[in-house]
Amino acid sequence: MHYADSARNRLIAIGLVSLCFLLFSLLDGSAKWLVKAMPVMMVVWLRFVTHAVFATVLLYPIKKNLLFKTKHLRWHLARSVMFMLMTGMNFWALQYLQLTVTASIFFTTPIIIALVSARILNERLDAGRWLAILAGFAGVLVIVHPWSAEFHPAMVLAVANAALYALFNLMTRHLAAYDPPETIQYLPAVGAAIGLAPFAIAVWEWPEGWLEWTVACLLGVLGGTGHYLLALAHRYAPASVTAPFLYQQVFYMALFGYLLFGDVPSPHVWFGSAIVVASGLYLFARERAKH
């Protein structure tokens, strides 16, 4: 069940979401560092298997069999498949793109959600929303720069990842009304760990040292905790309240990219990101005004 909508609960939700996206930024930075030395499929699988082990050790003594209990198994199975695809596309793209670029493209998620929600709920989009949506996708073109030598095919994967995450996010909102956040973050991770195991074993390479092992194990902790906080935040406040705080992630990504990899985003990435952020914030403001 969702909690009552109040000023206190909204602040709690904002705090949870802010911490969530900090953890997701650390996850992406760690993955980008690992895929330089390890096969992508192996890194993706380690992200899920460590997530599943971490969540089991932490949550099963408290929740017991309630951790697995759900009346919406098919939704969780669908999210498992989406989890695998999203993480694989994201980690693959991170081999070639700056963290700021992948984060900026990811910010199209709210814009895609607006389009998908209108389609599913048969909600009419007014001229203002259409302009915001078109401006947002124009911002992506500025970031991706498909007409220049800076364009990389991995950018297409980043766009596909954003579209898939929009659907994933809608499913999370739906399930948050029925299943506890522990179950919502746990079942898809277990499904993904099982589904990817044969592919990871096929390309397995032992990590070279303790640092790679440590970072690989942290992937699951960061991802599992982040998805738990995101599911919990959906219970404290509607998405129209929490979603604008997604955009703080670009600053985390820019900082980690510079400190870890020496990446300095080009001016067109910042300009395109500003357009996408402004479009998303406009859509959030219109959504809040409706309610």
C-alpha positions in Angstrom: 0.0 0.0 0.0 1.1 3.6 -0.6 1.5 5.9 2.4 -0.6 9.0 2.9 0.4 12.0 0.8 1.9 14.5 3.2 4.7 17.0 3.3 6.8 14.7 5.6 6.3 11.7 3.4 7.2 13.7 0.3 10.5 14.8 1.9 11.3 11.2 2.8 10.6 10.1 -0.8 12.9 12.9 -2.1 15.7 11.8 0.2 15.3 8.2 -0.8 15.4 9.0 -4.5 18.4 11.3 -4.1 20.3 8.5 -2.4 19.1 6.0 -4.9 20.5 8.0 -7.9 23.8 8.5 -6.1 24.1 4.8 -5.7 23.2 4.2 -9.4 25.9 6.7 -10.4 28.5 4.7 -8.3 27.2 1.5 -9.9 27.7 2.9 -13.5 31.1 4.3 -12.6 32.2 0.9 -11.1 30.8 -1.0 -14.1 32.6 1.3 -16.6 35.9 0.6 -14.7 35.3 -3.2 -14.7 34.3 -3.7 -18.3 37.7 -2.3 -19.4 39.3 -5.5 -18.0 36.5 -8.1 -17.9 33.9 -9.4 -20.4 30.7 -7.3 -20.3 28.4 -10.4 -19.9 30.5 -11.5 -16.9 30.2 -8.1 -15.2 26.4 -8.0 -15.9 26.0 -11.4 -14.3 28.2 -10.5 -11.3 26.0 -7.4 -10.8 22.9 -9.6 -10.4 24.3 -12.6 -8.6 26.0 -10.4 -5.9 22.7 -8.4 -5.7 20.7 -11.7 -5.1 23.2 -13.0 -2.5 23.4 -9.7 -0.7 19.6 -9.3 -0.6 19.1 -12.9 0.5 21.6 -12.6 3.4 20.1 -9.3 4.5 16.4 -9.8 4.0 15.6 -13.5 4.3 16.2 -13.7 8.1 13.7 -10.8 8.5 11.1 -11.6 5.8 11.4 -15.4 5.5 9.2 -16.8 2.8 7.3 -13.5 2.4 10.3 -12.3 0.4 9.2 -14.6 -2.4 5.4 -14.2 -2.0 3.7 -12.4 -4.8 0.5 -12.6 -6.8 2.1 -10.9 -9.8 4.8 -13.3 -10.8 4.5 -12.6 -14.5 5.2 -8.9 -13.9 8.4 -9.9 -12.0 9.4 -12.3 -14.7 9.0 -9.5 -17.3 11.0 -7.2 -15.1 13.8 -9.8 -14.9 14.1 -9.9 -18.7 14.1 -6.2 -18.8 16.6 -6.0 -16.0 19.0 -8.2 -18.0 18.5 -6.3 -21.3 18.8 -2.8 -19.6 22.0 -3.7 -17.6 23.6 -5.4 -20.6 22.9 -2.5 -22.9 24.1 0.0 -20.3 27.3 -1.7 -19.4 28.1 -2.3 -23.1 27.6 1.4 -23.9 29.7 2.4 -20.9 32.7 0.8 -22.6 32.7 3.5 -25.2 30.8 6.5 -23.8 31.4 9.0 -21.1 29.3 8.6 -18.0 27.8 12.1 -18.6 26.7 11.1 -22.1 24.9 7.9 -20.9 23.3 9.9 -18.0 22.1 12.7 -20.3 20.5 10.2 -22.7 18.9 8.4 -19.8 17.1 11.6 -18.9 14.8 11.0 -21.8 13.1 8.4 -19.6 10.4 10.8 -18.2 9.7 12.1 -21.7 9.2 8.5 -22.9 7.0 7.8 -19.9 4.8 10.7 -20.8 4.4 9.3 -24.3 3.8 5.7 -23.1 1.4 6.8 -20.4 -0.6 8.8 -22.9 -0.9 5.8 -25.1 -1.8 3.4 -22.3 -4.2 5.7 -20.4 -5.5 7.3 -23.6 -4.6 10.7 -22.2 -4.6 13.6 -24.6 -1.3 15.5 -24.9 -1.8 19.2 -25.2 0.4 21.5 -27.3 2.7 22.3 -24.3 3.4 18.7 -23.6 4.1 17.9 -27.3 6.5 20.8 -27.5 8.3 19.6 -24.4 8.5 16.0 -25.8 9.8 17.2 -29.2 12.3 19.6 -27.5 13.5 16.7 -25.3 14.3 14.5 -28.2 15.9 17.4 -30.0 18.2 17.7 -26.9 19.1 14.0 -27.4 20.1 14.7 -31.0 22.4 17.5 -29.7 24.0 15.1 -27.2 24.3 12.2 -29.6 25.6 14.4 -32.5 24.8 11.7 -35.2 26.1 14.0 -37.9 29.6 14.3 -36.4 32.7 12.1 -36.0 31.9 12.0 -32.3 28.9 9.7 -32.9 29.3 6.2 -31.6 26.8 3.3 -32.2 26.8 2.7 -28.5 24.7 5.8 -28.2 21.8 3.9 -29.8 22.1 1.3 -27.1 21.9 4.1 -24.5 18.7 5.4 -26.1 17.2 1.9 -26.2 18.1 1.5 -22.5 16.3 4.7 -21.6 13.1 3.5 -23.5 13.2 0.1 -21.8 13.8 1.8 -18.4 10.7 3.9 -18.9 8.6 0.7 -19.2 10.4 -0.8 -16.3 9.6 2.3 -14.2 5.9 2.1 -15.0 5.9 -1.6 -13.9 7.6 -0.6 -10.6 5.0 2.0 -9.9 2.3 -0.6 -10.6 3.8 -3.2 -8.4 4.5 -0.8 -5.5 0.8 -0.7 -4.7 0.7 -4.5 -4.2 4.1 -6.0 -3.3 6.7 -4.8 -0.7 9.8 -3.0 -2.0 12.0 -5.9 -0.8 10.2 -8.3 -3.1 10.1 -5.8 -6.0 13.9 -5.5 -6.0 14.7 -9.1 -5.1 12.7 -11.3 -7.5 13.9 -9.7 -10.8 17.6 -9.8 -9.6 17.3 -13.6 -8.8 15.6 -14.2 -12.2 18.3 -12.2 -14.0 21.1 -14.1 -12.1 19.7 -17.4 -13.1 19.0 -16.4 -16.7 22.4 -15.0 -17.4 24.5 -17.7 -15.6 25.1 -19.9 -18.8 26.2 -16.9 -20.8 28.5 -15.6 -18.0 30.1 -19.1 -17.6 30.8 -19.3 -21.3 33.0 -16.1 -21.2 34.3 -16.5 -17.7 37.7 -14.9 -16.8 38.9 -14.8 -13.3 39.3 -11.3 -12.0 43.0 -10.4 -11.6 43.1 -9.3 -8.0 41.2 -8.3 -4.8 40.3 -4.8 -6.1 38.4 -6.2 -9.1 36.6 -8.7 -6.9 35.7 -6.0 -4.4 34.3 -3.7 -7.0 32.4 -6.6 -8.7 30.8 -7.5 -5.3 29.9 -3.9 -4.7 27.9 -3.8 -8.0 25.1 -5.9 -6.4 25.1 -4.0 -3.1 24.8 -0.6 -5.0 22.2 -1.9 -7.4 20.1 -3.8 -4.9 20.1 -1.0 -2.4 19.3 1.6 -5.1 16.3 -0.4 -6.5 15.0 -1.0 -3.0 15.1 2.7 -2.2 13.4 3.5 -5.5 10.6 1.1 -4.9 10.2 2.4 -1.3 10.1 6.0 -2.5 7.2 5.2 -4.8 5.2 4.3 -1.6 5.9 7.6 0.1 5.1 10.0 -2.8 3.8 10.0 -6.4 6.4 10.0 -9.2 5.5 13.6 -10.1 7.1 14.6 -6.8 10.3 12.4 -6.9 11.1 12.2 -10.6 12.6 15.7 -11.0 15.4 14.7 -8.6 16.6 12.2 -11.2 18.5 15.1 -12.8 21.0 15.4 -10.0 22.6 12.2 -11.4 24.3 14.2 -14.2 26.4 16.0 -11.7 27.4 12.8 -10.0 28.3 11.2 -13.3 30.3 14.3 -14.5 32.2 14.2 -11.2 32.9 10.5 -11.2 33.8 10.6 -14.9 36.4 13.3 -14.3 37.9 11.8 -11.2 38.0 8.2 -12.4 38.6 8.5 -16.1 39.6 12.1 -16.8 36.5 12.6 -19.0 35.5 16.2 -19.6 32.0 16.5 -21.3 32.0 18.6 -24.5 29.9 21.8 -24.6 27.2 20.1 -26.9 26.7 17.4 -24.2 26.0 20.0 -21.6 23.8 22.0 -23.9 21.8 19.0 -25.0 21.5 17.8 -21.4 20.1 21.2 -20.4 17.4 20.9 -23.1 16.4 17.4 -22.0 16.3 18.4 -18.3 14.2 21.5 -19.0 11.8 19.4 -21.0 11.5 16.9 -18.3 11.0 19.5 -15.6 8.2 21.1 -17.6 6.4 17.8 -18.0 6.8 17.1 -14.2 5.4 20.6 -13.5 2.4 19.9 -15.7 1.8 16.5 -14.1 1.8 18.1 -10.6 -0.6 20.8 -11.7 -3.1 18.2 -12.9 -3.3 16.7 -9.4 
